[in-house]
Amino acid sequence: MLLKDAQIGHTYVVEKISLPFQMERRLEALGMTRETPVSVLNRKGKGILIIKLRGTCFALGYNIAKNIEVKAGEANG
């Protein structure tokens, strides 16, 4: 599934990032690599996703979230 379709309160694992080279490298520098758990905290406005990644909160726009493939992880408790 794509990160843009993720549900609030769930944790997912990054499988693949299909973005332009520089943007992909920037996300990797922030800690988003394959097999990284990502928790969805909230949604804002038109497709903006608030996520928690390695202990830090980030906002991702729709155009980024639609290019990140994830698989289901454990639910947040």
C-alpha positions as CSV (number, residue, x, y, z in Angstrom):
1,M,0.0,0.0,0.0
2,L,1.0,3.6,-0.3
3,L,1.8,5.9,2.7
4,K,-0.9,8.3,1.5
5,D,-3.5,5.6,2.3
6,A,-2.2,4.9,5.8
7,Q,-4.6,5.2,8.7
8,I,-4.0,7.4,11.8
9,G,-2.8,5.5,14.8
10,H,-1.1,2.7,12.9
11,T,2.5,1.8,12.3
12,Y,3.8,0.8,8.9
13,V,7.2,-0.4,7.6
14,V,8.8,1.4,4.6
15,E,9.2,-1.0,1.6
16,K,10.2,1.3,-1.3
17,I,10.6,5.0,-2.0
18,S,10.1,6.1,-5.6
19,L,11.0,9.7,-5.7
20,P,13.6,11.8,-7.6
21,F,17.2,11.0,-6.6
22,Q,17.8,14.1,-4.5
23,M,14.5,13.9,-2.6
24,E,15.0,10.2,-1.9
25,R,18.5,11.0,-0.5
26,R,17.1,13.8,1.7
27,L,14.5,11.4,3.2
28,E,17.3,8.9,3.8
29,A,19.3,11.6,5.5
30,L,16.3,12.2,7.8
31,G,16.2,8.5,8.6
32,M,13.6,7.1,6.2
33,T,15.2,4.0,4.8
34,R,13.8,0.6,3.8
35,E,12.5,-1.4,6.8
36,T,12.1,1.7,8.9
37,P,8.9,1.9,11.1
38,V,6.7,4.9,10.4
39,S,3.8,5.9,12.7
40,V,0.9,8.0,11.3
41,L,0.0,10.6,13.9
42,N,-2.5,12.8,12.0
43,R,-3.7,14.3,8.7
44,K,-3.9,17.9,7.8
45,G,-5.6,19.7,5.0
46,K,-5.3,18.3,1.5
47,G,-3.2,15.2,1.9
48,I,-0.6,16.4,4.4
49,L,0.4,13.5,6.6
50,I,2.0,13.9,10.0
51,I,4.3,11.0,10.8
52,K,6.7,9.9,13.5
53,L,10.0,8.6,12.2
54,R,12.8,7.5,14.5
55,G,11.4,9.6,17.3
56,T,10.9,12.8,15.3
57,C,7.7,14.2,13.8
58,F,7.6,15.1,10.1
59,A,4.9,16.5,7.8
60,L,4.9,14.9,4.3
61,G,2.9,16.3,1.4
62,Y,0.6,14.2,-0.7
63,N,3.1,14.2,-3.7
64,I,5.7,12.6,-1.4
65,A,3.4,10.2,0.5
66,K,2.0,8.8,-2.7
67,N,5.5,7.6,-3.8
68,I,6.3,5.7,-0.6
69,E,5.3,2.1,-0.4
70,V,4.7,0.6,3.0
71,K,3.4,-2.6,4.6
72,A,1.4,-3.0,7.8
73,G,3.4,-3.0,11.0
74,E,2.2,-3.4,14.6
75,A,-0.6,-1.1,15.9
76,N,0.4,1.7,18.2
77,G,-0.5,1.1,21.8
